[in-house]
Amino acid sequence: MAETTTRRRRSTSGNAATGIYELTGGWATSTPYNLLSSDVELAVEHLPDGLAVTAPVGWRVHVPTHSGVRYVHVPEGWSSIEPLATQCVIVENGETFVNLTYREPDYVPGHLEISSERSRVHLRWQFGGSQVPCFHCLSFSSWDDLINEHRAWLTSVAKVKPLEKVAPPWLVDCPLLIYVDIETVANDGLLHSFDDVTALAEKLGEIGAPKDSLVYLTTWSDGGQRRYPTYEPSQKAGGLDPLRRAADALHERGFRLMLHSNVWGCSPIHPDYTRMIAYRVHNRAGHPLSWREFHANNYVSEHVYVRPDCRAFRETFWGSLGPLAEQLSLDGLYLDQAGLLVDDPLADILASTRSLISAIRADQPNLALGGQVLTSRLCDEISLWQLWGTPWSGHGWGQPFRRRSRICADLFRGLTRFCAHMYVPAAVPGRYLWQHEGFSDDLGTVGCFLAAQEDNSYHDAMRCLRLNFRDFGIDPLSAEVIEQARRWAERTPRTVAATPKPVAEPAEATGADE
């Protein structure tokens, strides 16, 4: 391998990097080559669509996706492609911490492939078209210095704002998130009715659950997913009037309500399916994207991803949810898959997603938004993010090991709130326990619940639990989590009433999509 020249400069700030190595001119340089300086030793290769870096044997890799799963000694032949929460990947040998970062242009939807290569960790960044950015290797002598420097960039250049600037005060102080499933996803049964939610509100009040606890109805319209993007209160669960009574019961006791939605899903049984499919989302190779759901009697439905700024999608999505949010005095709306900023060569998915959010903000400026797949590019709009990388998340599977890292918690502390993934297990038999497969075999129902609570605490997420309230009420283990949340709320200073609330901005122009 030929060694290339790098530029190095010393910084004088308090959180200074001990060395900054700019991989400049790489696409005109013969590659691969070695980057050798002090304790830094990396093999670098510039590719037509990105960059590949190979770390020495024994170095550890920290990736901010998946709640910061710590990749240690990746087994030979294993690989995984991860969307990145921010332009930051850390490699360290215990004494030297290197931030492999790209900080221009403003939006590059990079993905990172992690694999093993001759007992070394191999990282490959993939970008679309001509958007390959300039990379820097920032070397630090401590974890804290690296985190502080990157946080400073997030807040000053990437414009990620403090949480109290973008979230309503109640979410800043929210002590507890309770997941309640309504219909089964397969549309073959009812888990809780809206009257059950009313009874839950009464019980939470009786046991002294803390104010501003958030109840999250994870499914609520025809199985939750089969009629995307139209949202209607489940008729199986009772319809609009019982849902309104449940919302009133929660609000009367000082609790909050959040509904579940999907930021770009369209069901094949939707009457406007053919109108929306022309605006479906593609991957970076130009292939249309979809996901499949398997139902009883071998029925398979293929949902398509539709651009969130498609007029037909937006009018149907918010046209059905907006009036409901008003009637229920809705506190929160979860936007499933919001952070999956696909590198679509035919559309700017970041701008498309922000356009939909702007329309929601213009109508409901105080509505707290939650999202899946953390990304710094939406943290100014979405304040509540689910953890990825724990065994309870859909992207926890396929990992050959289970490690923890503080990277997401440290990078985004005070910039967002974290909660458990919607697959968090209940302490008693519940809807998602079967998803845990080997984990439930090894740990059992209670073991899965306790491990999930430990994961949540480790990653600085708010306290979260899933209730099987219809069958078991508030079981003793869940009651203990509620008590922990109550004690936390009592000793945590409340956000002052003068905290400015989010201000609605004019909806962004969407272009002539129809």
N, C-alpha and C positions, 0 to 999 in steps of 0.2 A: 504494500500500500504506500502511495506517495503522500508525504505529509504536506499540508497546505499552510500558508501563512494566515494567521489570524491577527486582528487588531485587539489590543488589550489596553484598557485604561483603568485607573483607580478612581473610585468615588470617595467623596469626603463626608457624605451624610452619615447620620447616626446608625442607620441600618444598611451601611454600605456593603456592596458585594466585594469580596476580596479580589475578584477578577471578573471582567466582562469580556466575553469572547464573541465577536460578531462573525457569523458565518456569511460573510459578504462575498459576492461574486461566485457563489458556489455552483451556479448552473453553467458557468463558463470554465469551471475548474475540473480537472480530471479527478474522478472519484471512483472508488471510495478512498478515504484518507483517514489518518488518525489525528485526533485533537489531543495533544499532549502538553500539559503545563501544570507544574506543581502536582497537586493530588488528583487532577482531572485527567482521565484517560477514557476517551470515547472514540469509537469508530463511526465515521459519518459518511453517508452516501446521499448525494442529491439526485432526485428522481424527477422525471417529467411531471408527475402529479403530486410531489410532496418531498418528504425528507425521511431518511431512515437513520436511526442511531442505535448502536449496539453497546451495551454497558458491560463492563468486565464481570467475570465470575464473582459472585458474592455481593455485588452491589444490589441495593434494593430500589424498587420503583414505586412511586406513589402517584396514583392517578385520581384526579378529583371527581371523576364520574363514579357512580356506584357508591356514593357516600364515602369516597376515599378508601376503597379497598386497597390494602397494602400488598403489592405483588412481590413475593419473595421466592427466588429460585424457581422460576416458572418451569414446570416439567418439560422435558424434551418433546417436541411435536405438538404442544398445546398452543392454541391461539384464540384470540377474541378481539372483536372490533368494538370500540367504545366511543360514543359521542362525548365530547369534552365539555365540562361545565364552564371552564375558563381556560385561557391560553397558558396553561401551567402544568408541566409534568416534572416531577422531582425525582432525581436519582441521588442516592447517598451511600456512603461507605462507612457511616458512623462518625466521621470527622469532617467530611466535606459534603456540602449539600448543593446540588446544581439544579437550577431552574431552567429547563429547556422551554423557552417561551417565544412566541411570535406575537407581536403587538401592533401589527398593521397588516392589511387594511382593517377598517372598522368591523367588517363582517366577512369572515372566512369560515364557512361551516365545516371545519376540519373534523375528521374522525381519526382515531388512533387504533392501529392494530398492534396488539401485544402478543408476542410469540417467543418461542425458545429456539435458539440457534447455537448448536455446539456448546451447550451448557451456559450460554449467555442469554441475557434478556435482550430481545430485539424489539425496537419500537419503530413504527412506520406511520407517519402522518400522511393522510390522504386529503387532497383538496380538489376543487373543481376547476377545470379549464386553466386560465391564466392567472388564477388568484393565489398562486403559491407565494407566501410571504417571506420576509427575511427573518431568520431565526437568530436568537441570542442564547448563549449559554452563560447564565449568571451564577457565579460561584460564591458560596457563603460558608462561614465557619460554624453557623448554628441554624437550627430549624426556625427559631423565632425571628432571626434577622431576615431569612428568606421570606417567611410569611408576611412580615411587616412591610417589606419592600413591595411585594406583589399586591397586598391590600391597598397600599398607597397608590399604586397604579390603577387598581380597580375603581377607587373613589375619585381620583383626580382626572384620569384620562378616559377610562371606560364609563365614567359617570354613574357607577352603582351608588345609590343613595342610602343613607342610614334608614333603618326600618321605620322609624317614627315619622319620616318624611313621606313615605309612600303607603303606609298601612294605617287603618283606623286604630285609635288607641286601644280598643278592646282586644284586637288581635296581637298587638305588642305585648299585652299582659295575659293573653289567653293561657290558662293553666292546664287545660285538659281537652282532648279531642276523643269523642266517643263515636265509634263506627257502628251503624245500625243498617243491616241489609234488609231490603224490602222484598222484591221478587228475586227468584233465582235467575241467573243470567240466561239459562237455557229455556226460560219461560215455561217451566214445568211445575211451578209451585210458588207458594207465598211463605216468606220467612217471618216478616212482621207486617202488620197492618198499620195504618196511620193512627188508629185508636191505641195500638201498642205504644206508639211514640208519645201520645198524650199521657198514657199511664207511666211511661218512663220519666217524663218531665215531673210528674207528681212525686214519684219515688226519689228522684234526684233532689228535689226540694226537701223531702222529709229527712234524708240522711245528711243534709248540709253540704251538698256538692258546691264547689266554689262558683261564684258568679263569673259570667263570661265563658263558662265551659261551652264547647262547641259540639253540637250533635250533627253528625255527617251521615246523610242517607245515601249509601253508596249505590243503590239502584232504586229506581222509582217509576219507570215508564216502560210498560210492556217488556219486562225482563231487563230494563235498563239500557238495552243496546239495539233491540231489533227495529226500532222506529227512528233511529238517528237520521236527520238532525231535528225532528219534531219532538218536543218534550211536553208530555201531558201527565198529570198525576195518575198513578196506577189505579185502574178501576178495580183490580183484584184487591188492592189495599184499601179501597173505600172511595177513591176519587177526590175531587177538589175540596169539598166541605170538611171531611175529616182531616185532610192535610192542613187546612187553614186552622182548624181547632188545635191541632198539634203544635203548629207554629205559635199560636196565641198562648198555649199552655207553657211553652218554653220561655217565651218572652216575658210572661207575667212573673216568672220566677228568676229572671235575670240571666237566662241561658240564651245561646245563639243557635242558629240553624244554617246548615250548608247543604246544598244539593249537588248532585254529580252530573257532569255533562262531558261531551267529547268535542274537542276543538275543531275537528275536521272529518268526523266519521259520517258515512252515508250508508244506510241499510239498503240492500237490494229489493226489499219489499216496500220501500218508500214510494209514494205515487210520483214524486218529482225526481226519481232516480235517473231517468234518461235525460232530464234537463241539467242535472248536475255533473253527470259523468264526463262531459266534455271538458270539465275543469279539474279533473283528477290530478293528483300529485304523482310525480315521477321520481325515480332515484337518479343518481348522478350519471348512470348509463342510459337514461331515457326510458327505462321500463316502468310501466304504471304500477302503483303500489296499492295493496289491499291486504286485508287479514280475514281469516276464516274462523267461523264459529260452528261447532258441531252440536247438533240438537238430537232429540229423540227420533227414533225411526230412521236413523242414518241420514237425516236432513242436514245439509251443509249450506250455510249462507256465507257469501263473500262480500264483506263490507269494503267499500272503496274509500280512499283518502281524497277529500276534495279541498281545494284551496280555500282557506278561511275567508278570503275576501271575495269569493264568488258571490255575486248578488243573490242568486237563488238560494245558496246555502245560508248566507247571512240573514236574509229575510225570513227564512223558515226557522233557523236556529234561534235568533234573538226575538223574532216575531212571536214565537211560542213561549220563550223563557221570560222575556221582558215584562209582559203583563203579570205573569205568575210571581216574579220577583217583587213587583209592586204590591200585589194582593197579600203576599205572605210577609211583607217587610223583611225580605230575605237578607241575611247577614253575610253569607259567603257562597261562592260558586266555584266548584272545582272543575278545572279545565284539563281533562285527561289528555295526555300526550302533547301538551302545549310546547314543551321544550324540544321536541323532535324536529329540529330545524333542518329538514331534508335539503340536500344540495340538488335542487331541481333545476336543470338547465333551462327550463321553460318558464320559470316563475321565481320570484324572490319570496321564499317562504317566511323569512323573518318579517319583511314588510307586510306580507299578507296576514300573518298572525297578529302583528301590532295593529293593523287596520281593524280587525275584528274586535280586539280589546279596546281600541279607541271608541268604537261604536257602543260597547257596553259601558265604558266609563262616562260617555256623554249622557247616557240615560240613567245610570246608577253610580254616581261618583263615589259613594261611600261603601260600595260593595267590595268586600275582601275577596281576592281571587287566589285560588290555589292552583298548583301545577305539578306535572310529572316531568322528570328528566331535567334536573337543575341546569340552568344556563345563565351566565352573567348578563346575557343580552336581553333578558326579560325581567331581571330582578327589580327594575324600576317600575314595573307594572304588576308583577305577580309576587306576592309577599309570603306565601306559604308553599313550601316545596316538600314533596315526599322523598324519603330516603331511598336510594337505590344501593344495591350491593349487599344488603342484608339477605339472609336466606329466604326471607318472607317476600322478597320482590321478584317480579317476573324475570329480572335480569340478574338474579342471584344464582340462577342455574347454569350449569356448565363450568363453573369454577372448580378447579381441581383441589382447592384448599380454601380455607376461610381465615382471613386476617382482618385486622381493624387498623384504621388510620385516622388521625385527627384532621386531615387536610381540609375537608369540606367545612367542618365545624370551625376550624381556625381561620380559613379564608373568608367565610361568610358570617362570622359572629357579629351580631348587631346590624347585619345587612339583610337578613331574611329570617323567617322561622322555619324550622324543620319539623316534620311529623312522620310517623311511621308510614310505610307503604300500605296501600289499601288491602294487601294480603296479610296484614298482621294477624296472628292467630288469637283466637279466643281462649279463655281459661277453661271453657267447657266446650263440648262438641259444637262446632259451628260451620258456617258455609265453606270456609277456605282451608280447613285443616287438611283436606286431602291433597292440597297443592304442595305440602311440605315433604311428601314422599319419605325419603331416607331420614330426614330430620325428625319427623314424627315417629318413625320406627325406632330411632335411637333414643329420643328424648321423651316420647309420650306427650299426651295433650298438655299436661301441666308444665312439663319441661320446655315445650315449645313456647308457651306463654311466658315463662320466666326468662328464657333466653332472649325473646323479643324485647321484653322490658329492659333487660341489660343492654342490648344493642342500642335501644333508643336513648338511654341515659348516657352511654358512652359517646354518642354522636351529638349530644346537646340538643336532642329533639324534645318537643313538649311531650308530656305524658299522654299516652294513647292506649286505648283498649277497644276491643271488639266485644260487643255484648250479644249473647243469645238470650235476649230478655224474655221473649215469649215462653221459652221452655224452662229457663232457670232463674229469671229475675236478675237481680244484681248479685252474682255469686261472691263468695268471700274474698277470693283473690282480686277480683275486679274492684270490690269495695275497698280493699287496701290501696289500690292505685288511686282511687278517688280521694281517699284520705291523704295520701302523699301530695296530691295536687292541691288539696285544701291547705295543707301546711305550707306548701310552696307559695301559694297566693297570699297567705297571711304575712310571710316574711319578705315578700318581694314588693319594693316600692311601686306604687301604681303610677302609670303615665299621667302626667298632669292634664287637667281638662283643657288647658290652653294649647295642647299639641295640635298643630294644624292638620286638618283633614285633607285627603287628596282632593285636588281640584280637577274638575272635568276639563279635558282639553277638546278642542274641535276634532271631530272624526277626520281621520286621514283620507285623502283622496284614494279611491280604489281603482281608478282606471276604467276603461270601457271593457269590462269582462263579459258583458252580454249586450 
